[in-house]
Amino acid sequence: MHATEKEAVELAAFQLRDIAFLWYEGWERSRGRDAPPAIWENFSDAFLEQYLPWEIQQDRVDQFLALKHGNLSVREYSLYFDSLARYAPSIVATMRDRIHRFRAGLAPELIEAYATATLQDSMDISRIQAFT
């Protein structure tokens, strides 16, 4: 939505209901009148601390680190990967880190097939460049 960090908090707060909205109002009051506008990182950290205890967050990180393609389809593996990666942002801080971690969990035969396909593509490109 291209929202600023402040707007992201306002949009999230607008969607809160019942007890979560009461928590948000209390959180805003606890920040004090002179506090700068809340940014997403502060809101997100406070919300997770309130509703997703550290032990559960750490369990999700452990699940992420142990995630393997195994008997899952690549689509299922990708969905699990994405859903658990958000609990380990420091592990997948860059796209290169994310790709490395994703590839590390794939079944060995897929990695080998990928390497073969990549090599073949490189050879095809080299052949095309030789003719131009």
KABEL-V987706 format. One record per helix or strand of 3 or more residues. SS is the DSSP state (@ for helix, = for strand). FROM is the first residue (numbers start at 1). TO is the last residue. If there is no record, write none. Layout:
ss->{SS,SS}
from->{FROM,FROM}
to->{TO,TO}
This chain:
ss->{@,@,@,@,@,@,@}
from->{5,18,40,54,74,95,108}
to->{15,30,51,66,85,105,131}
